[in-house]
Amino acid sequence: MRGEESQQGELHEQFLLEFTRVRHSLYAYIFSLLPNRDDAEDIFQRVSIILWEKFDQFDAEGSFFSWACGVAFYEVKNFLRVTSRKRLQFRDDLMKQLADERAELLKRQDVRLPALQECLQKLQKKDRDLIKQAYNSSESIKDIALESGRAVQSVYNRLNLLRGQLAECIQRKIAMAGEPS
């Protein structure tokens, strides 16, 4: 009896680790198929419960994210079928194509984000600060240029150069890791 409880505990712990790792990407996948936020949140909750209930059917040799996307795809399809009388719908083949493309994009994003974070750390502090200011604040480039005493075009040029450097760095990191970009 204790061995069974221990095994169940390990199974639940493994589920939580896997689910926590992919939950944001899974929600983004669902939201890309259902652009209404309330519908996407409802389906995400439903999919989360199904994944929990069926985790013992998950093949540990496979990709948890791919498995979760498969479950989500069928839940989205079912939701759209039930609500089809009320809304304009995509054809099934187009829906499947969009779902597959979005899942693949999100898989690549999981590889690219850590690479971006590493590449950002390699930049000089002033360049990291400029990028944060440009992308993480509500300030316009004109305001950033005024604050720094630089011409607007100079700020745009610097950001363009930094984006190119980051893109090259990310590509190198992904290539070194052997991942498709």
C-alpha positions as CSV (number, residue, x, y, z in Angstrom):
1,M,0.0,0.0,0.0
2,R,2.8,2.5,0.9
3,G,4.6,1.7,-2.3
4,E,1.5,2.5,-4.3
5,E,1.1,5.9,-2.4
6,S,4.8,6.7,-3.0
7,Q,4.4,5.9,-6.7
8,Q,1.3,8.1,-6.9
9,G,3.2,10.9,-5.2
10,E,6.0,10.7,-7.6
11,L,3.6,10.6,-10.5
12,H,1.8,13.8,-9.3
13,E,5.2,15.5,-8.7
14,Q,6.3,14.6,-12.2
15,F,3.0,16.0,-13.6
16,L,3.4,19.3,-11.7
17,L,7.0,19.7,-12.9
18,E,6.0,19.1,-16.5
19,F,2.8,21.1,-16.4
20,T,4.5,24.1,-14.7
21,R,7.2,24.1,-17.4
22,V,4.7,24.3,-20.3
23,R,1.7,26.0,-18.9
24,H,2.4,29.5,-20.4
25,S,3.1,28.0,-23.8
26,L,0.0,25.8,-23.6
27,Y,-2.2,28.7,-22.7
28,A,-0.7,30.7,-25.6
29,Y,-1.4,27.7,-27.9
30,I,-5.1,27.6,-26.8
31,F,-5.4,31.4,-27.0
32,S,-4.1,31.4,-30.6
33,L,-6.9,29.0,-31.5
34,L,-9.6,30.8,-29.5
35,P,-8.9,34.5,-29.6
36,N,-11.6,35.2,-27.0
37,R,-9.8,35.3,-23.7
38,D,-12.7,34.0,-21.6
39,D,-13.1,31.0,-23.9
40,A,-9.4,30.3,-23.9
41,E,-9.3,30.5,-20.1
42,D,-12.2,28.1,-19.8
43,I,-10.6,25.6,-22.2
44,F,-7.2,26.0,-20.5
45,Q,-8.8,25.0,-17.2
46,R,-10.6,22.1,-18.8
47,V,-7.5,20.9,-20.5
48,S,-5.5,21.2,-17.2
49,I,-8.0,18.9,-15.4
50,I,-8.0,16.4,-18.3
51,L,-4.1,16.3,-18.3
52,W,-4.1,15.8,-14.6
53,E,-6.7,13.0,-14.8
54,K,-5.0,11.2,-17.7
55,F,-1.4,11.8,-16.8
56,D,-0.9,8.1,-16.1
57,Q,-1.5,7.6,-19.9
58,F,1.3,10.0,-20.8
59,D,4.3,8.3,-22.5
60,A,7.3,9.6,-20.5
61,E,9.5,9.1,-23.6
62,G,7.4,11.7,-25.5
63,S,7.1,15.4,-25.3
64,F,4.7,16.6,-22.6
65,F,4.0,19.8,-24.5
66,S,3.1,17.9,-27.7
67,W,0.8,15.6,-25.7
68,A,-0.8,18.6,-23.9
69,C,-1.3,20.4,-27.3
70,G,-3.0,17.3,-28.7
71,V,-5.4,17.2,-25.8
72,A,-6.0,21.0,-26.1
73,F,-6.6,20.7,-29.8
74,Y,-9.4,18.2,-29.4
75,E,-10.9,20.3,-26.5
76,V,-10.9,23.4,-28.7
77,K,-12.4,21.4,-31.6
78,N,-15.1,20.1,-29.3
79,F,-15.8,23.6,-28.0
80,L,-16.0,25.0,-31.5
81,R,-18.3,22.2,-32.6
82,V,-20.7,22.9,-29.7
83,T,-20.7,26.6,-30.2
84,S,-20.6,26.5,-34.0
85,R,-24.2,27.6,-34.4
86,K,-23.3,30.9,-32.9
87,R,-20.1,31.7,-34.6
88,L,-18.1,31.8,-37.8
89,Q,-15.8,28.7,-37.9
90,F,-12.6,27.6,-39.7
91,R,-12.7,24.4,-41.7
92,D,-11.2,21.4,-39.8
93,D,-8.2,21.1,-42.0
94,L,-7.3,24.8,-41.6
95,M,-7.8,24.6,-37.9
96,K,-5.5,21.6,-37.7
97,Q,-2.9,23.4,-39.8
98,L,-3.0,26.5,-37.6
99,A,-2.8,24.3,-34.5
100,D,0.2,22.4,-35.7
101,E,2.0,25.6,-36.8
102,R,1.3,27.3,-33.5
103,A,2.6,24.3,-31.5
104,E,5.8,24.2,-33.5
105,L,6.3,27.9,-33.1
106,L,5.9,27.6,-29.3
107,K,8.3,24.7,-29.1
108,R,10.9,26.9,-30.9
109,Q,10.1,29.8,-28.5
110,D,10.9,27.6,-25.5
111,V,14.5,27.2,-26.9
112,R,14.9,30.8,-28.1
113,L,13.9,32.5,-24.8
114,P,16.7,31.1,-22.7
115,A,19.1,31.9,-25.5
116,L,17.9,35.5,-25.7
117,Q,18.3,35.9,-21.9
118,E,21.9,34.6,-22.2
119,C,22.7,36.9,-25.1
120,L,21.2,39.9,-23.3
121,Q,23.6,39.3,-20.5
122,K,26.6,39.5,-22.9
123,L,25.6,43.1,-23.9
124,Q,27.1,46.1,-22.1
125,K,24.9,47.4,-19.3
126,K,24.0,50.6,-21.2
127,D,22.8,48.6,-24.2
128,R,20.7,46.3,-21.9
129,D,19.3,49.4,-20.3
130,L,18.4,50.8,-23.7
131,I,16.6,47.6,-24.7
132,K,14.7,47.5,-21.4
133,Q,13.7,51.1,-21.8
134,A,12.6,50.6,-25.4
135,Y,10.7,47.3,-24.9
136,N,9.6,47.2,-21.2
137,S,8.4,50.8,-20.7
138,S,5.7,52.9,-22.2
139,E,8.2,55.6,-23.2
140,S,8.4,56.4,-26.9
141,I,11.8,56.3,-28.7
142,K,11.6,60.1,-29.0
143,D,11.3,60.4,-25.2
144,I,14.2,57.9,-24.7
145,A,16.3,60.0,-27.1
146,L,15.5,63.2,-25.3
147,E,16.4,61.7,-21.9
148,S,19.7,60.4,-23.2
149,G,20.6,63.6,-25.2
150,R,20.8,61.6,-28.4
151,A,19.1,62.1,-31.8
152,V,16.0,59.9,-32.4
153,Q,17.6,58.3,-35.4
154,S,20.7,57.5,-33.4
155,V,18.5,55.6,-30.9
156,Y,16.7,53.7,-33.7
157,N,20.1,52.9,-35.3
158,R,21.5,51.6,-32.0
159,L,18.4,49.4,-31.3
160,N,18.6,48.0,-34.8
161,L,22.3,47.1,-34.4
162,L,21.5,45.5,-31.0
163,R,18.6,43.5,-32.5
164,G,20.9,42.2,-35.2
165,Q,23.6,41.2,-32.6
166,L,21.0,39.5,-30.4
167,A,19.5,37.6,-33.4
168,E,23.0,36.3,-34.4
169,C,23.8,35.3,-30.9
170,I,20.5,33.4,-30.5
171,Q,21.1,31.6,-33.8
172,R,24.6,30.6,-32.7
173,K,23.4,29.3,-29.3
174,I,20.6,27.3,-30.9
175,A,22.9,25.9,-33.5
176,M,25.4,24.9,-30.8
177,A,22.6,23.2,-28.9
178,G,21.6,21.3,-32.1
179,E,18.1,22.7,-32.1
180,P,16.3,23.8,-35.3
181,S,15.8,27.5,-35.3
